[in-house]
């Protein structure tokens, strides 16, 4: 069965972006190769992200990196579809249920913080892969916003990419 994977980077103090959404600090960490990204992407067939994350990806000085995949963007402002993504609203339960019924590769929950919280509220994340970047931002957009149920996890892997540590967790059985 397809898994929903939260693969994301955070600062050592738990932020995924500065208060203004900037992620410039990610480039400052000395990693190794692509820090496991290509290995992840071998198993991903669908990406899900929030509107702000989508707009940030579109603003990168490169071709849209997920055009060969099914891409869903949660937005209260947009409907329908554009050239890269389908826009969806509401609880992610229905979308994840439908996607998991279909054959295919895993589902990557990219971000941002509000959407991650909605997935956590419904316990829709099967695997957590969190790259810890050696910086203390002091403030910003937290990875785990408040107001979701407790999740008991089990460390399944650690990988060191020079200064970056990738922590992988699954649900405790």
C-alpha angles and dihedrals in degrees: 000000000000117000128216107229125195103206110174144137124238137179118253088259093054107263126135095193143000117270090268092051094256116149098184091125091069091073093055096067116093105231132168122255108317093332093246096308096125091049090053093047092057087070101039124096102157133040127200125190144154123260096255091051090048092051090048091052090048088053094057114108093248143073115286102277099210102049092118091057137067105265125196124187123194109221137157089196105050134053135188122014140307127196093287110024149031114231118225137180139201132023116357092223095094095045094048092046091053094044093050091053089059123078115247147089126312127293120244118211101203103179169204124207099251093050092046089054090052090052091048092050088060096036091239098146113095099180132023119207109179123179110206112212117204099241133101108216096181092212140016141099108335121226092222112040117193127266111061132111123268116275121201108210136183123215106242101173146356125201128183119213101184102280095359124084119201113207117195122195135180129185115283111250 
